[in-house]
Amino acid sequence: MSRLIRPPRKARACANCQHFAANGTAFVYGGRGILGAIGEQARGECRAKPPGRDRKTGDAVWPDVVASDWCSAFARPETVKREEAA
């Protein structure tokens, strides 16, 4: 069993985002630095926006992301007020 690679705590990455819902791990490689290291990272769904429709099945699906991904909807858990969270 290998160690999970996590982005630094202050990094603007999916693993540190309010909208990240982890559901497993993914083997990733490539890039430079710690975020591009070869190994396993947390894998999950981005719940920042409503799910999209799968073209083959028509089911609603959330975007599949890994811990080091990032988008403009990034929000740290401590910055979201309790009454705003769904």
Summary of the structure (lengths in Angstrom):
residues: 86
radius of gyration: 14.0
end to end distance: 34.8
largest distance: 39.6
contacts: 197
relative contact order: 0.29
helix: 10%
strand: 30%
